[in-house]
Amino acid sequence: MAGFDDVTKKAQEFLKDNKVTDALKSDKAEGISDSILDAVASAADRATGGKHHDKIQQARDAADKKIGNDGV
């Protein structure tokens, strides 16, 4: 597991870098995350025949709040 631990450590260091943090909080990153969340929500909506549209939208919005930067 030494290799996995090394990768984990490098990933943690990467995410602490100020340039990386700023990029993840950028408007471009927000737009990309919104597009992905919209696509996933649409696919889930189609898969369920629209029966759970409200729940899917709530889940999409909750995910956006966790990973997005709107209001930051």
PDB file with SEQRES, HELIX, SHEET and CRYST1 records, atoms N, CA, C and O in Angstrom:
SEQRES   1 A   72  MET ALA GLY PHE ASP ASP VAL THR LYS LYS ALA GLN GLU          
SEQRES   2 A   72  PHE LEU LYS ASP ASN LYS VAL THR ASP ALA LEU LYS SER          
SEQRES   3 A   72  ASP LYS ALA GLU GLY ILE SER ASP SER ILE LEU ASP ALA          
SEQRES   4 A   72  VAL ALA SER ALA ALA ASP ARG ALA THR GLY GLY LYS HIS          
SEQRES   5 A   72  HIS ASP LYS ILE GLN GLN ALA ARG ASP ALA ALA ASP LYS          
SEQRES   6 A   72  LYS ILE GLY ASN ASP GLY VAL                                  
HELIX    1 AA1 ALA A    2  LYS A   16  1                                  15    
HELIX    2 AA2 ASN A   18  LEU A   24  1                                   7    
HELIX    3 AA3 ASP A   27  ALA A   47  1                                  21    
HELIX    4 AA4 HIS A   53  ILE A   67  1                                  15    
CRYST1    1.000    1.000    1.000  90.00  90.00  90.00 P 1           1          
ATOM      1  N   MET A   1       0.806  -1.206   0.000  1.00  0.00           N  
ATOM      2  CA  MET A   1       0.000   0.000   0.000  1.00  0.00           C  
ATOM      3  C   MET A   1       0.846   1.265   0.000  1.00  0.00           C  
ATOM      4  O   MET A   1       0.307   2.372   0.007  1.00  0.00           O  
ATOM      5  N   ALA A   2       2.157   1.112  -0.008  1.00  0.00           N  
ATOM      6  CA  ALA A   2       3.026   2.282   0.020  1.00  0.00           C  
ATOM      7  C   ALA A   2       2.774   3.171  -1.193  1.00  0.00           C  
ATOM      8  O   ALA A   2       2.791   4.396  -1.070  1.00  0.00           O  
ATOM      9  N   GLY A   3       2.540   2.580  -2.353  1.00  0.00           N  
ATOM     10  CA  GLY A   3       2.277   3.363  -3.559  1.00  0.00           C  
ATOM     11  C   GLY A   3       1.005   4.175  -3.435  1.00  0.00           C  
ATOM     12  O   GLY A   3       0.962   5.338  -3.834  1.00  0.00           O  
ATOM     13  N   PHE A   4      -0.033   3.562  -2.883  1.00  0.00           N  
ATOM     14  CA  PHE A   4      -1.308   4.259  -2.706  1.00  0.00           C  
ATOM     15  C   PHE A   4      -1.160   5.402  -1.716  1.00  0.00           C  
ATOM     16  O   PHE A   4      -1.707   6.483  -1.934  1.00  0.00           O  
ATOM     17  N   ASP A   5      -0.432   5.178  -0.639  1.00  0.00           N  
ATOM     18  CA  ASP A   5      -0.211   6.227   0.361  1.00  0.00           C  
ATOM     19  C   ASP A   5       0.552   7.396  -0.242  1.00  0.00           C  
ATOM     20  O   ASP A   5       0.269   8.553   0.071  1.00  0.00           O  
ATOM     21  N   ASP A   6       1.524   7.100  -1.109  1.00  0.00           N  
ATOM     22  CA  ASP A   6       2.303   8.143  -1.765  1.00  0.00           C  
ATOM     23  C   ASP A   6       1.424   8.974  -2.693  1.00  0.00           C  
ATOM     24  O   ASP A   6       1.534  10.200  -2.722  1.00  0.00           O  
ATOM     25  N   VAL A   7       0.556   8.315  -3.446  1.00  0.00           N  
ATOM     26  CA  VAL A   7      -0.357   9.020  -4.352  1.00  0.00           C  
ATOM     27  C   VAL A   7      -1.306   9.900  -3.554  1.00  0.00           C  
ATOM     28  O   VAL A   7      -1.567  11.041  -3.936  1.00  0.00           O  
ATOM     29  N   THR A   8      -1.820   9.381  -2.457  1.00  0.00           N  
ATOM     30  CA  THR A   8      -2.727  10.143  -1.600  1.00  0.00           C  
ATOM     31  C   THR A   8      -2.034  11.385  -1.058  1.00  0.00           C  
ATOM     32  O   THR A   8      -2.614  12.471  -1.051  1.00  0.00           O  
ATOM     33  N   LYS A   9      -0.801  11.229  -0.607  1.00  0.00           N  
ATOM     34  CA  LYS A   9      -0.041  12.362  -0.060  1.00  0.00           C  
ATOM     35  C   LYS A   9       0.184  13.417  -1.142  1.00  0.00           C  
ATOM     36  O   LYS A   9       0.026  14.610  -0.884  1.00  0.00           O  
ATOM     37  N   LYS A  10       0.548  12.987  -2.341  1.00  0.00           N  
ATOM     38  CA  LYS A  10       0.783  13.939  -3.427  1.00  0.00           C  
ATOM     39  C   LYS A  10      -0.508  14.650  -3.827  1.00  0.00           C  
ATOM     40  O   LYS A  10      -0.488  15.840  -4.142  1.00  0.00           O  
ATOM     41  N   ALA A  11      -1.618  13.934  -3.818  1.00  0.00           N  
ATOM     42  CA  ALA A  11      -2.912  14.554  -4.142  1.00  0.00           C  
ATOM     43  C   ALA A  11      -3.273  15.605  -3.101  1.00  0.00           C  
ATOM     44  O   ALA A  11      -3.758  16.683  -3.446  1.00  0.00           O  
ATOM     45  N   GLN A  12      -3.039  15.299  -1.840  1.00  0.00           N  
ATOM     46  CA  GLN A  12      -3.330  16.264  -0.779  1.00  0.00           C  
ATOM     47  C   GLN A  12      -2.458  17.508  -0.916  1.00  0.00           C  
ATOM     48  O   GLN A  12      -2.936  18.627  -0.725  1.00  0.00           O  
ATOM     49  N   GLU A  13      -1.197  17.319  -1.243  1.00  0.00           N  
ATOM     50  CA  GLU A  13      -0.297  18.457  -1.437  1.00  0.00           C  
ATOM     51  C   GLU A  13      -0.747  19.288  -2.637  1.00  0.00           C  
ATOM     52  O   GLU A  13      -0.725  20.518  -2.590  1.00  0.00           O  
ATOM     53  N   PHE A  14      -1.153  18.617  -3.703  1.00  0.00           N  
ATOM     54  CA  PHE A  14      -1.624  19.291  -4.915  1.00  0.00           C  
ATOM     55  C   PHE A  14      -2.827  20.174  -4.605  1.00  0.00           C  
ATOM     56  O   PHE A  14      -2.905  21.311  -5.068  1.00  0.00           O  
ATOM     57  N   LEU A  15      -3.766  19.647  -3.820  1.00  0.00           N  
ATOM     58  CA  LEU A  15      -4.988  20.389  -3.509  1.00  0.00           C  
ATOM     59  C   LEU A  15      -4.744  21.541  -2.539  1.00  0.00           C  
ATOM     60  O   LEU A  15      -5.590  22.426  -2.413  1.00  0.00           O  
ATOM     61  N   LYS A  16      -3.613  21.546  -1.858  1.00  0.00           N  
ATOM     62  CA  LYS A  16      -3.292  22.642  -0.944  1.00  0.00           C  
ATOM     63  C   LYS A  16      -2.602  23.804  -1.657  1.00  0.00           C  
ATOM     64  O   LYS A  16      -2.472  24.892  -1.095  1.00  0.00           O  
ATOM     65  N   ASP A  17      -2.165  23.575  -2.885  1.00  0.00           N  
ATOM     66  CA  ASP A  17      -1.480  24.616  -3.653  1.00  0.00           C  
ATOM     67  C   ASP A  17      -2.444  25.759  -3.940  1.00  0.00           C  
ATOM     68  O   ASP A  17      -3.571  25.526  -4.377  1.00  0.00           O  
ATOM     69  N   ASN A  18      -2.008  27.000  -3.695  1.00  0.00           N  
ATOM     70  CA  ASN A  18      -2.878  28.170  -3.881  1.00  0.00           C  
ATOM     71  C   ASN A  18      -3.351  28.325  -5.316  1.00  0.00           C  
ATOM     72  O   ASN A  18      -4.494  28.720  -5.542  1.00  0.00           O  
ATOM     73  N   LYS A  19      -2.505  28.024  -6.289  1.00  0.00           N  
ATOM     74  CA  LYS A  19      -2.902  28.135  -7.690  1.00  0.00           C  
ATOM     75  C   LYS A  19      -4.010  27.133  -8.015  1.00  0.00           C  
ATOM     76  O   LYS A  19      -4.953  27.454  -8.738  1.00  0.00           O  
ATOM     77  N   VAL A  20      -3.891  25.939  -7.485  1.00  0.00           N  
ATOM     78  CA  VAL A  20      -4.914  24.911  -7.718  1.00  0.00           C  
ATOM     79  C   VAL A  20      -6.215  25.317  -7.043  1.00  0.00           C  
ATOM     80  O   VAL A  20      -7.286  25.205  -7.638  1.00  0.00           O  
ATOM     81  N   THR A  21      -6.127  25.785  -5.815  1.00  0.00           N  
ATOM     82  CA  THR A  21      -7.311  26.224  -5.077  1.00  0.00           C  
ATOM     83  C   THR A  21      -8.025  27.345  -5.817  1.00  0.00           C  
ATOM     84  O   THR A  21      -9.250  27.330  -5.944  1.00  0.00           O  
ATOM     85  N   ASP A  22      -7.262  28.315  -6.305  1.00  0.00           N  
ATOM     86  CA  ASP A  22      -7.858  29.423  -7.051  1.00  0.00           C  
ATOM     87  C   ASP A  22      -8.521  28.936  -8.332  1.00  0.00           C  
ATOM     88  O   ASP A  22      -9.601  29.407  -8.689  1.00  0.00           O  
ATOM     89  N   ALA A  23      -7.884  27.995  -9.028  1.00  0.00           N  
ATOM     90  CA  ALA A  23      -8.460  27.458 -10.271  1.00  0.00           C  
ATOM     91  C   ALA A  23      -9.765  26.731  -9.997  1.00  0.00           C  
ATOM     92  O   ALA A  23     -10.715  26.845 -10.773  1.00  0.00           O  
ATOM     93  N   LEU A  24      -9.821  25.982  -8.897  1.00  0.00           N  
ATOM     94  CA  LEU A  24     -11.038  25.246  -8.560  1.00  0.00           C  
ATOM     95  C   LEU A  24     -12.183  26.173  -8.177  1.00  0.00           C  
ATOM     96  O   LEU A  24     -13.351  25.799  -8.278  1.00  0.00           O  
ATOM     97  N   LYS A  25     -11.852  27.373  -7.741  1.00  0.00           N  
ATOM     98  CA  LYS A  25     -12.876  28.343  -7.349  1.00  0.00           C  
ATOM     99  C   LYS A  25     -13.204  29.328  -8.472  1.00  0.00           C  
ATOM    100  O   LYS A  25     -13.976  30.266  -8.269  1.00  0.00           O  
ATOM    101  N   SER A  26     -12.627  29.121  -9.639  1.00  0.00           N  
ATOM    102  CA  SER A  26     -12.814  30.054 -10.741  1.00  0.00           C  
ATOM    103  C   SER A  26     -14.206  29.946 -11.352  1.00  0.00           C  
ATOM    104  O   SER A  26     -14.914  28.959 -11.156  1.00  0.00           O  
ATOM    105  N   ASP A  27     -14.580  30.981 -12.093  1.00  0.00           N  
ATOM    106  CA  ASP A  27     -15.864  30.973 -12.793  1.00  0.00           C  
ATOM    107  C   ASP A  27     -15.913  29.863 -13.837  1.00  0.00           C  
ATOM    108  O   ASP A  27     -16.964  29.267 -14.071  1.00  0.00           O  
ATOM    109  N   LYS A  28     -14.772  29.593 -14.460  1.00  0.00           N  
ATOM    110  CA  LYS A  28     -14.724  28.522 -15.464  1.00  0.00           C  
ATOM    111  C   LYS A  28     -15.012  27.175 -14.809  1.00  0.00           C  
ATOM    112  O   LYS A  28     -15.786  26.381 -15.343  1.00  0.00           O  
ATOM    113  N   ALA A  29     -14.399  26.912 -13.662  1.00  0.00           N  
ATOM    114  CA  ALA A  29     -14.637  25.651 -12.956  1.00  0.00           C  
ATOM    115  C   ALA A  29     -16.099  25.553 -12.522  1.00  0.00           C  
ATOM    116  O   ALA A  29     -16.693  24.476 -12.575  1.00  0.00           O  
ATOM    117  N   GLU A  30     -16.672  26.666 -12.098  1.00  0.00           N  
ATOM    118  CA  GLU A  30     -18.084  26.689 -11.700  1.00  0.00           C  
ATOM    119  C   GLU A  30     -18.965  26.322 -12.895  1.00  0.00           C  
ATOM    120  O   GLU A  30     -19.909  25.543 -12.762  1.00  0.00           O  
ATOM    121  N   GLY A  31     -18.654  26.878 -14.041  1.00  0.00           N  
ATOM    122  CA  GLY A  31     -19.431  26.579 -15.246  1.00  0.00           C  
ATOM    123  C   GLY A  31     -19.335  25.113 -15.637  1.00  0.00           C  
ATOM    124  O   GLY A  31     -20.323  24.507 -16.052  1.00  0.00           O  
ATOM    125  N   ILE A  32     -18.140  24.548 -15.504  1.00  0.00           N  
ATOM    126  CA  ILE A  32     -17.950  23.137 -15.829  1.00  0.00           C  
ATOM    127  C   ILE A  32     -18.724  22.259 -14.856  1.00  0.00           C  
ATOM    128  O   ILE A  32     -19.393  21.312 -15.271  1.00  0.00           O  
ATOM    129  N   SER A  33     -18.639  22.564 -13.568  1.00  0.00           N  
ATOM    130  CA  SER A  33     -19.355  21.737 -12.582  1.00  0.00           C  
ATOM    131  C   SER A  33     -20.858  21.857 -12.783  1.00  0.00           C  
ATOM    132  O   SER A  33     -21.579  20.870 -12.643  1.00  0.00           O  
ATOM    133  N   ASP A  34     -21.341  23.052 -13.108  1.00  0.00           N  
ATOM    134  CA  ASP A  34     -22.771  23.228 -13.377  1.00  0.00           C  
ATOM    135  C   ASP A  34     -23.207  22.399 -14.583  1.00  0.00           C  
ATOM    136  O   ASP A  34     -24.266  21.772 -14.556  1.00  0.00           O  
ATOM    137  N   SER A  35     -22.399  22.393 -15.634  1.00  0.00           N  
ATOM    138  CA  SER A  35     -22.727  21.622 -16.835  1.00  0.00           C  
ATOM    139  C   SER A  35     -22.788  20.129 -16.537  1.00  0.00           C  
ATOM    140  O   SER A  35     -23.687  19.430 -17.004  1.00  0.00           O  
ATOM    141  N   ILE A  36     -21.832  19.651 -15.760  1.00  0.00           N  
ATOM    142  CA  ILE A  36     -21.807  18.227 -15.403  1.00  0.00           C  
ATOM    143  C   ILE A  36     -23.022  17.875 -14.554  1.00  0.00           C  
ATOM    144  O   ILE A  36     -23.687  16.870 -14.804  1.00  0.00           O  
ATOM    145  N   LEU A  37     -23.312  18.696 -13.556  1.00  0.00           N  
ATOM    146  CA  LEU A  37     -24.464  18.426 -12.691  1.00  0.00           C  
ATOM    147  C   LEU A  37     -25.776  18.460 -13.484  1.00  0.00           C  
ATOM    148  O   LEU A  37     -26.665  17.640 -13.256  1.00  0.00           O  
ATOM    149  N   ASP A  38     -25.889  19.407 -14.409  1.00  0.00           N  
ATOM    150  CA  ASP A  38     -27.088  19.484 -15.248  1.00  0.00           C  
ATOM    151  C   ASP A  38     -27.242  18.230 -16.100  1.00  0.00           C  
ATOM    152  O   ASP A  38     -28.345  17.699 -16.230  1.00  0.00           O  
ATOM    153  N   ALA A  39     -26.144  17.756 -16.678  1.00  0.00           N  
ATOM    154  CA  ALA A  39     -26.190  16.563 -17.528  1.00  0.00           C  
ATOM    155  C   ALA A  39     -26.576  15.325 -16.721  1.00  0.00           C  
ATOM    156  O   ALA A  39     -27.375  14.503 -17.170  1.00  0.00           O  
ATOM    157  N   VAL A  40     -26.004  15.202 -15.537  1.00  0.00           N  
ATOM    158  CA  VAL A  40     -26.323  14.049 -14.685  1.00  0.00           C  
ATOM    159  C   VAL A  40     -27.785  14.105 -14.250  1.00  0.00           C  
ATOM    160  O   VAL A  40     -28.481  13.089 -14.272  1.00  0.00           O  
ATOM    161  N   ALA A  41     -28.248  15.280 -13.857  1.00  0.00           N  
ATOM    162  CA  ALA A  41     -29.647  15.434 -13.441  1.00  0.00           C  
ATOM    163  C   ALA A  41     -30.589  15.115 -14.595  1.00  0.00           C  
ATOM    164  O   ALA A  41     -31.613  14.461 -14.397  1.00  0.00           O  
ATOM    165  N   SER A  42     -30.255  15.569 -15.787  1.00  0.00           N  
ATOM    166  CA  SER A  42     -31.093  15.287 -16.959  1.00  0.00           C  
ATOM    167  C   SER A  42     -31.132  13.794 -17.258  1.00  0.00           C  
ATOM    168  O   SER A  42     -32.191  13.248 -17.566  1.00  0.00           O  
ATOM    169  N   ALA A  43     -29.987  13.137 -17.168  1.00  0.00           N  
ATOM    170  CA  ALA A  43     -29.936  11.693 -17.412  1.00  0.00           C  
ATOM    171  C   ALA A  43     -30.764  10.937 -16.378  1.00  0.00           C  
ATOM    172  O   ALA A  43     -31.490  10.002 -16.717  1.00  0.00           O  
ATOM    173  N   ALA A  44     -30.650  11.346 -15.120  1.00  0.00           N  
ATOM    174  CA  ALA A  44     -31.436  10.697 -14.068  1.00  0.00           C  
ATOM    175  C   ALA A  44     -32.927  10.941 -14.282  1.00  0.00           C  
ATOM    176  O   ALA A  44     -33.748  10.050 -14.063  1.00  0.00           O  
ATOM    177  N   ASP A  45     -33.264  12.140 -14.704  1.00  0.00           N  
ATOM    178  CA  ASP A  45     -34.663  12.484 -14.969  1.00  0.00           C  
ATOM    179  C   ASP A  45     -35.219  11.622 -16.104  1.00  0.00           C  
ATOM    180  O   ASP A  45     -36.332  11.105 -16.010  1.00  0.00           O  
ATOM    181  N   ARG A  46     -34.441  11.472 -17.172  1.00  0.00           N  
ATOM    182  CA  ARG A  46     -34.876  10.631 -18.299  1.00  0.00           C  
ATOM    183  C   ARG A  46     -35.004   9.177 -17.877  1.00  0.00           C  
ATOM    184  O   ARG A  46     -35.952   8.493 -18.260  1.00  0.00           O  
ATOM    185  N   ALA A  47     -34.035   8.703 -17.077  1.00  0.00           N  
ATOM    186  CA  ALA A  47     -34.032   7.302 -16.646  1.00  0.00           C  
ATOM    187  C   ALA A  47     -35.243   6.967 -15.776  1.00  0.00           C  
ATOM    188  O   ALA A  47     -35.715   5.830 -15.773  1.00  0.00           O  
ATOM    189  N   THR A  48     -35.739   7.952 -15.045  1.00  0.00           N  
ATOM    190  CA  THR A  48     -36.883   7.717 -14.163  1.00  0.00           C  
ATOM    191  C   THR A  48     -38.190   8.170 -14.797  1.00  0.00           C  
ATOM    192  O   THR A  48     -39.242   8.140 -14.159  1.00  0.00           O  
ATOM    193  N   GLY A  49     -38.118   8.589 -16.049  1.00  0.00           N  
ATOM    194  CA  GLY A  49     -39.330   9.038 -16.727  1.00  0.00           C  
ATOM    195  C   GLY A  49     -39.914  10.301 -16.114  1.00  0.00           C  
ATOM    196  O   GLY A  49     -41.112  10.552 -16.246  1.00  0.00           O  
ATOM    197  N   GLY A  50     -39.099  11.088 -15.454  1.00  0.00           N  
ATOM    198  CA  GLY A  50     -39.552  12.337 -14.851  1.00  0.00           C  
ATOM    199  C   GLY A  50     -40.335  12.158 -13.560  1.00  0.00           C  
ATOM    200  O   GLY A  50     -40.836  13.130 -12.995  1.00  0.00           O  
ATOM    201  N   LYS A  51     -40.441  10.919 -13.089  1.00  0.00           N  
ATOM    202  CA  LYS A  51     -41.234  10.642 -11.880  1.00  0.00           C  
ATOM    203  C   LYS A  51     -40.637  11.279 -10.623  1.00  0.00           C  
ATOM    204  O   LYS A  51     -41.356  11.554  -9.662  1.00  0.00           O  
ATOM    205  N   HIS A  52     -39.345  11.506 -10.633  1.00  0.00           N  
ATOM    206  CA  HIS A  52     -38.670  12.014  -9.438  1.00  0.00           C  
ATOM    207  C   HIS A  52     -37.957  13.335  -9.727  1.00  0.00           C  
ATOM    208  O   HIS A  52     -36.926  13.635  -9.125  1.00  0.00           O  
ATOM    209  N   HIS A  53     -38.505  14.107 -10.637  1.00  0.00           N  
ATOM    210  CA  HIS A  53     -37.860  15.355 -11.069  1.00  0.00           C  
ATOM    211  C   HIS A  53     -37.519  16.273  -9.893  1.00  0.00           C  
ATOM    212  O   HIS A  53     -36.404  16.789  -9.819  1.00  0.00           O  
ATOM    213  N   ASP A  54     -38.458  16.479  -8.985  1.00  0.00           N  
ATOM    214  CA  ASP A  54     -38.213  17.395  -7.861  1.00  0.00           C  
ATOM    215  C   ASP A  54     -37.076  16.905  -6.971  1.00  0.00           C  
ATOM    216  O   ASP A  54     -36.229  17.697  -6.558  1.00  0.00           O  
ATOM    217  N   LYS A  55     -37.048  15.610  -6.673  1.00  0.00           N  
ATOM    218  CA  LYS A  55     -35.988  15.040  -5.831  1.00  0.00           C  
ATOM    219  C   LYS A  55     -34.634  15.133  -6.537  1.00  0.00           C  
ATOM    220  O   LYS A  55     -33.619  15.441  -5.913  1.00  0.00           O  
ATOM    221  N   ILE A  56     -34.632  14.863  -7.837  1.00  0.00           N  
ATOM    222  CA  ILE A  56     -33.392  14.947  -8.613  1.00  0.00           C  
ATOM    223  C   ILE A  56     -32.874  16.377  -8.613  1.00  0.00           C  
ATOM    224  O   ILE A  56     -31.675  16.602  -8.446  1.00  0.00           O  
ATOM    225  N   GLN A  57     -33.750  17.330  -8.795  1.00  0.00           N  
ATOM    226  CA  GLN A  57     -33.341  18.737  -8.799  1.00  0.00           C  
ATOM    227  C   GLN A  57     -32.809  19.151  -7.431  1.00  0.00           C  
ATOM    228  O   GLN A  57     -31.831  19.894  -7.343  1.00  0.00           O  
ATOM    229  N   GLN A  58     -33.447  18.675  -6.367  1.00  0.00           N  
ATOM    230  CA  GLN A  58     -32.960  18.982  -5.018  1.00  0.00           C  
ATOM    231  C   GLN A  58     -31.559  18.413  -4.804  1.00  0.00           C  
ATOM    232  O   GLN A  58     -30.693  19.074  -4.231  1.00  0.00           O  
ATOM    233  N   ALA A  59     -31.345  17.180  -5.271  1.00  0.00           N  
ATOM    234  CA  ALA A  59     -30.028  16.551  -5.133  1.00  0.00           C  
ATOM    235  C   ALA A  59     -28.992  17.308  -5.953  1.00  0.00           C  
ATOM    236  O   ALA A  59     -27.863  17.505  -5.503  1.00  0.00           O  
ATOM    237  N   ARG A  60     -29.374  17.735  -7.161  1.00  0.00           N  
ATOM    238  CA  ARG A  60     -28.471  18.495  -8.025  1.00  0.00           C  
ATOM    239  C   ARG A  60     -28.072  19.808  -7.358  1.00  0.00           C  
ATOM    240  O   ARG A  60     -26.901  20.187  -7.368  1.00  0.00           O  
ATOM    241  N   ASP A  61     -29.049  20.495  -6.783  1.00  0.00           N  
ATOM    242  CA  ASP A  61     -28.784  21.769  -6.119  1.00  0.00           C  
ATOM    243  C   ASP A  61     -27.915  21.586  -4.875  1.00  0.00           C  
ATOM    244  O   ASP A  61     -27.035  22.402  -4.604  1.00  0.00           O  
ATOM    245  N   ALA A  62     -28.163  20.515  -4.122  1.00  0.00           N  
ATOM    246  CA  ALA A  62     -27.353  20.246  -2.932  1.00  0.00           C  
ATOM    247  C   ALA A  62     -25.914  19.949  -3.319  1.00  0.00           C  
ATOM    248  O   ALA A  62     -24.984  20.405  -2.654  1.00  0.00           O  
ATOM    249  N   ALA A  63     -25.726  19.194  -4.384  1.00  0.00           N  
ATOM    250  CA  ALA A  63     -24.371  18.897  -4.856  1.00  0.00           C  
ATOM    251  C   ALA A  63     -23.676  20.173  -5.314  1.00  0.00           C  
ATOM    252  O   ALA A  63     -22.492  20.373  -5.045  1.00  0.00           O  
ATOM    253  N   ASP A  64     -24.417  21.034  -6.006  1.00  0.00           N  
ATOM    254  CA  ASP A  64     -23.835  22.289  -6.492  1.00  0.00           C  
ATOM    255  C   ASP A  64     -23.371  23.165  -5.329  1.00  0.00           C  
ATOM    256  O   ASP A  64     -22.332  23.819  -5.419  1.00  0.00           O  
ATOM    257  N   LYS A  65     -24.128  23.177  -4.254  1.00  0.00           N  
ATOM    258  CA  LYS A  65     -23.728  23.969  -3.087  1.00  0.00           C  
ATOM    259  C   LYS A  65     -22.442  23.430  -2.470  1.00  0.00           C  
ATOM    260  O   LYS A  65     -21.617  24.195  -1.971  1.00  0.00           O  
ATOM    261  N   LYS A  66     -22.276  22.106  -2.508  1.00  0.00           N  
ATOM    262  CA  LYS A  66     -21.083  21.491  -1.919  1.00  0.00           C  
ATOM    263  C   LYS A  66     -19.838  21.691  -2.775  1.00  0.00           C  
ATOM    264  O   LYS A  66     -18.750  21.913  -2.244  1.00  0.00           O  
ATOM    265  N   ILE A  67     -19.990  21.613  -4.095  1.00  0.00           N  
ATOM    266  CA  ILE A  67     -18.810  21.689  -4.947  1.00  0.00           C  
ATOM    267  C   ILE A  67     -18.673  22.990  -5.699  1.00  0.00           C  
ATOM    268  O   ILE A  67     -17.611  23.274  -6.253  1.00  0.00           O  
ATOM    269  N   GLY A  68     -19.715  23.779  -5.730  1.00  0.00           N  
ATOM    270  CA  GLY A  68     -19.665  25.026  -6.478  1.00  0.00           C  
ATOM    271  C   GLY A  68     -19.086  26.156  -5.675  1.00  0.00           C  
ATOM    272  O   GLY A  68     -18.746  26.004  -4.502  1.00  0.00           O  
ATOM    273  N   ASN A  69     -18.977  27.302  -6.328  1.00  0.00           N  
ATOM    274  CA  ASN A  69     -18.451  28.471  -5.626  1.00  0.00           C  
ATOM    275  C   ASN A  69     -19.420  29.645  -5.664  1.00  0.00           C  
ATOM    276  O   ASN A  69     -19.036  30.769  -5.341  1.00  0.00           O  
ATOM    277  N   ASP A  70     -20.664  29.404  -6.053  1.00  0.00           N  
ATOM    278  CA  ASP A  70     -21.648  30.478  -6.037  1.00  0.00           C  
ATOM    279  C   ASP A  70     -21.816  30.960  -4.613  1.00  0.00           C  
ATOM    280  O   ASP A  70     -21.957  30.161  -3.687  1.00  0.00           O  
ATOM    281  N   GLY A  71     -21.800  32.246  -4.446  1.00  0.00           N  
ATOM    282  CA  GLY A  71     -22.005  32.823  -3.127  1.00  0.00           C  
ATOM    283  C   GLY A  71     -20.748  32.847  -2.270  1.00  0.00           C  
ATOM    284  O   GLY A  71     -20.801  33.241  -1.105  1.00  0.00           O  
ATOM    285  N   VAL A  72     -19.600  32.423  -2.844  1.00  0.00           N  
ATOM    286  CA  VAL A  72     -18.348  32.438  -2.078  1.00  0.00           C  
ATOM    287  C   VAL A  72     -17.714  33.786  -2.171  1.00  0.00           C  
ATOM    288  O   VAL A  72     -16.648  34.007  -1.595  1.00  0.00           O  
TER     289      VAL A  72                                                      
END                                                                             
